[in-house]
Amino acid sequence: MDPHRLGLVSTRLHYFQLVARAGSIRQVARALNVAPSSISRVIVQLEEDLGTKLFERARQRLRLTSAGELLLYRARLSLSELSRACTEVGELQGLHRGTVTVALVESVARGLFPAVTGAFWERHPGVAVDVQVVRSTEAAAAIAEGECEIALGFDLRAPRGAQRLAAASVPVGALMRPEHPLAGREALRMFDLAQEAVILSDTSLTLGAAIEEALADASAHVGRRVTTNSIGTMVALARAGAGISLQARLGVEAEIAEGRLVFVPLRDPKLRPRRLVLVARNRDRLSEAGAALAAMLARAVEGLASA
């Protein structure tokens, strides 16, 4: 049960939250297919009723004032509690319905998460799972701001009101087609990649900066072919033979198991294994379905640690 669909969240508050996230009335209007003037009137009326400005314009974007930030924080907490209440009402009725909200990184969304949710729905077929695929920093922010019950990302820290449930080290390496000359190596150093065509994650992903630093330190002049913020794109390009993709061994389990790609670990003092961390709300703020899914995800992450 969704608080928005049940009419538990006012239109004014809903519009306010959307504008706060997008920083643009026109962008929200396009997404909702309504006139920008309608949204603008709602925001102005809300500001007049509260007796204070909620937004200020900065460089063609709307930025929250101190009052706006306070309202947004409380609104998110309120929505989180309403979502939990809807889930608990369903559980009281024995319906086992509701929605669990999850924020996770793309590499987790490609393999580990679908495998866990398949088993989860066998036990909780009536529970919906809302998934946001985000960067690790955004996953941490989502759990801190009450936008999700569960977050999975690299090097996450549990904020106030949340707990760390599991963590595992994930090796970083070179992903390539099996016929590549380097595919038979047990491990590679950065200088082994000199003159190779490589596919890199950009610096918006935390691994991208570490890879760039390691390449520079090793003076490895690679033939940079593609830089992207999409793990899926990196894997697809490696499968197409466009080059060697430098990434963590997570989210490519199926391709490796089927022999379509080979993963060779990178041994470099500048490159540490990535630390995948599972964070969830504290137990007193976690729905029954959320707790069940979090427990299953924790076992999956622990399985990575022991692999």
N, C-alpha and C positions, 0 to 999 in steps of 0.2 A: 504493500500500500504506500502510495506516494503522497506526502502532505500537500503538494501542489495540486494534484488531481482531486484530492478530497476537499479542496477549497480552504485548507487550514492556513494558507499563506496568502496575505492580501496582495492584490495587484500592485499596489504602491510599493510594498516592500520587495516584491519580486523584481519590478522594474529597477528599483534602486540597486539591488544586488547585481543585476546584469550590467548596468551602466558602470558600477564601481569596478567590475571585473574587466570590462572591455575598454573603459576610458573614453567611450564615444557613444553618443545617443544614436547617431546615424547607423553605426554598426549594429547596435541592438535592434533598431527598427527594421533593418534588412533581414536580420535573423528571424524576427518574429512576424515579418510581413505586415507591419503596421506603419502608420505615418509617424515620422520623427516628431511632429508637433504634438501628437498624443502622448508620447513618452515624456516630452519636455514639459507639458502641462502637469503631468502627474508628479514629476520631480519638483517643479516650482511650488505646487500646492503642498507637497510634503514639507518643503523648506519653510513655507509660510506658517504651516500649522506648528512646526517645531520652533519657529522663531529664530532660525539660524541657517546659514549657508552650509550645504553638505558637500558641494563641489566648487573648485576654482579652476579656471582654464590655464593650462600651462603647455606651451608649444603644440597647439592644435589638439590637445587632449584634455580630458577632464580629470582632475586629480582631487582626491578626497581631502577635505579639511579635517581638522582634529575632531570636530563633531561628527563628520561623515565616517571617519575611521572607527570611532566609538560605536556608532550605530551599526556599521557593518560587522564589527566583532560580535556584538550582542545578537544581531540577526542570525549570524552563522551558528552561534551556540543554540539559539532558539530552534532553528531548523534541524539541527542535529538531535536535539531532545524530542522534537515532534516526530522525526523519522524513527527514533528508537521507540517512542510511545506507540506508533502505528504497528511496528513489528511485534511489540509485546502484547498488544491487544489481539493480534492475530494468533499469537502463541497461546494466549489464555483461552481462545476459542477452539484450540486444537487444530487450527488450520495450517500451521507451520508455513505461513506466508510472511512477506515482508521484503525488505531490500537491504542488502549489505553493500556499502560503498567502499571501493578499493582504488588506490592510486599506485601505479607501478611503472617501472621502466620498461622500454620496448623489448629488451632481451628476455625479461621474465615473461612478458605477454606472449612471446613466440613459442615457448615450450613448457616451462614449469607450471605456469598458471593454468593453461587449458587442461593439463593432465590432472591437476588437483580439483578443478571445478567439476570435471566429469564425475569423479568419485563423490564430490560434495552433493551434486544433484541427485545421485542415487539415494541419498539419505534425506535430502531436503528438496524434493522436486518443486515445491511451491514457492521457493525463495528466489527472488531475482537478485542479480549481482550487477551493480553499476560500476563500470571500469573506466578509469581515466588513465591513458597512457601518457606519461609525463617524464620530464627529466628528474634526476635524483633530488635536486634542490627543490623542485616543485612538489615532489612527493613528501618531502619533509615539511614544507609549508602547509600542504593540505591536511596533514595529520595535526599540525600545531594549531591550525585555524578551525578545526572541527569539521572540515569538509569531507572527511572520509573516516571510516572506522579502522581501516588497515592500510598500511603503506609498505611497499617493497622497493628498495633502491640501494644504491651503493653508498657506503659510508654514512648512513643515516644515524642521527642521534635522537633518542627518544625525548621529545619535549615534555613540558609539564602536562600532566593529565594523560600521559601515554607510557607504554612499557616496551622494552625490547624483548622479543620472544625468541629470536634465533638469529644466527649469523653464520656465514660460510665464506671461505676464501675461494675465489674463482680465478683460475690462471688466465693470463693474457698470452696471446700467441698469434701465429700467422695462419690464415685460412686460405686454402688454395685447392685447385683441382688435383686429383690423384696423379695425373701424368706430369705435373710440374717437376722440374729437376730438383727442387728443394723438398718435395713432399716426403722423401724417404728419410730425411734427417730426424734424429731424436730430439734435437733442440736447435734453436738459431740464436745468433747474436745480431745486434742491429747492423753491424758492418757487413753481415752476410746478405743484407738486402740492398746493398749499394747497386745502383743501376737497374734495380727491379721496378716494375710498374706496381705501385701500391695504392690501396684504397684506404683512406683515412677518415676517422670521425672528426668533425670540426670541434672547435674549442667550446662550443655550447654543451658538449658532453664531457664529463670530467675526465674520461680516458684520453680524449683528444689532446689535451694540454700535456699529459704525461708522455704520450707517444712523441709529440713534437720535441719535448725536452730531451728524451732519450736519443732521438735521431740526431739532434744537434750536437749532443755530447759525444756521440760516436762518430761524428763527421760523416754520416752515411748519406750520400747524395742520391736519394732515391728518385725514380721517375714518377713523381706524384701524378696519378691519373685522375682520381676523383676525391673530393672532400665533401662529406655530407653529414647531416644530423640524423640520418635514418639507418638503423641497424639492418632493417629489412633490405634496403637498397644495397648496402655493403655486401650482404650475403648473396643477393641476386647477381651482383656484378662478379663476385668471386666464382659463382657457379657458371657464369657465362664465359669465364676465362679472361676477364678484362684485367685481372691483376691479382695481387695478394692483398687480402683484407686483414688489417691489424685490429684485433678486437678480443674481447673476453670470450672464453668458451662457455657461453650460456646463450640459449636460444638457437643454437645450431646443432643440437643433439640429433635431430632426425636426419639432417643432411650427412652428418658424420657416420651415423649408424648404417645408413643406406649406401655408403661408399661414394657419394657424389662429391664430397669435399673431405679434405684432410686438414687436421689441426696440428700444427707443430708449435710447442711452447717456445716463448721468447725468454732467453736468459740474459738479463741486463740489470745491473745494480740500480738503474733509475726506474725500473718497472717493477712495482710490487704487485702481487696478486690483488684483484679487486675484492672488496669486502661487501658481500651482499647481506643486507640487514632487513629483518622483518620487524616492523613496529606496529603496535595496535593500541587503541584506547585502553585505559585502565579498566579492569574487570567490572567495576561498578557503572561504567558508561558504555559497555560493550553489549550489544544485543545477543540473545541466545544463538541466533544463526551466525552472527559475526564471530562469536567465540568459537563456534564449531569450525567455521572456515579458517579462522586464524590458527587453530590447533592443527588442522590438516596442512596448512602452508608451513607451519613451523617444522613439522615432521619432514616435509619435502626439502626445506632448506638444510635441516640437519643431515639429510641424506646426501646433499651435495658435499657437506663438510667431511663425511666419512668415505666418500667415493675415491 
